[in-house]
Amino acid sequence: AQKVTQAQTEISVVEKEDVTLDCVYETRDTTYYLFWYKQPPSGELVFLIRRNSFDEQNEISGRYSWNFQKSTSSFNFTITASQVVDSAVYFCALSEASNNDMRFGAGTRLTVKP
Amino acid sequence: DGGITQSPKYLFRKEGQNVTLSCEQNLNHDAMYWYRQDPGQGLRLIYYSQIVNDFQKGDIAEGYSVSREKKESFPLTVTSAQKNPTAFYLCASSRGGSNNEQFFGPGTRLTVL
């Protein structure tokens, strides 16, 4: 079965610092999908990005960027010039084409201090 | 407004009582999911349904039951057989398939006293 590891349980930064959230995954499928979600204090998970296993192109969306490297089975998420509103728990998730089971990492709690 | 609603936001029950958590979506999604979230453990899948009148167990289905009589609705019953039911429960929906993102409701925090 697939597995997602987010080794950083909690990260604390000061506003305007850059921060990278790590995600390492395990799968035997050649076709799979990676996701990042944000969970603000309200509790509702918000979808941020999806990547399929055949697309290793990095992506940038405003202050957010994602680095997908199949060689290291990693899908890291960087927030540039962090803001207090970025404070949340961030989850990385993996879904294999061979099943409909999305596996989530344990999450990384990011605190951005003013 | 399209989205997923879960009610209530907070729920308190006495030990030994069954309780049903509501989940409704108006996104016309085929697939719906229930997750349980405990501190520091991420989300764990309880049940999911790809189509009406069909559902499958997830990793931690024991002590829970579901039904999918309508496309829009996927209620979760936490039975008295669930040994540790106090948790945050999240419902999600998607267009189905492993490649589509899931959309989540606001969650229900269940506390069993």
Chai-1 contact restraints between the chains, C-beta under 6 A:
chainA,res_idxA,chainB,res_idxB,connection_type,confidence,min_distance_angstrom,max_distance_angstrom,comment,restraint_id
A,Y33,B,N99,contact,1.0,0.0,6.0,A-B,restraint_1
A,G43,B,P106,contact,1.0,0.0,6.0,A-B,restraint_2
A,G43,B,G107,contact,1.0,0.0,6.0,A-B,restraint_3
A,E44,B,F104,contact,1.0,0.0,6.0,A-B,restraint_4
A,E44,B,P106,contact,1.0,0.0,6.0,A-B,restraint_5
A,L45,B,F104,contact,1.0,0.0,6.0,A-B,restraint_6
A,F47,B,E101,contact,1.0,0.0,6.0,A-B,restraint_7
A,R50,B,E101,contact,1.0,0.0,6.0,A-B,restraint_8
A,S95,B,S98,contact,1.0,0.0,6.0,A-B,restraint_9
A,E96,B,S98,contact,1.0,0.0,6.0,A-B,restraint_10
A,A97,B,S98,contact,1.0,0.0,6.0,A-B,restraint_11
A,N100,B,S98,contact,1.0,0.0,6.0,A-B,restraint_12
A,F104,B,G42,contact,1.0,0.0,6.0,A-B,restraint_13
A,F104,B,L43,contact,1.0,0.0,6.0,A-B,restraint_14
A,G105,B,G42,contact,1.0,0.0,6.0,A-B,restraint_15
A,A106,B,G42,contact,1.0,0.0,6.0,A-B,restraint_16
A,G107,B,G42,contact,1.0,0.0,6.0,A-B,restraint_17
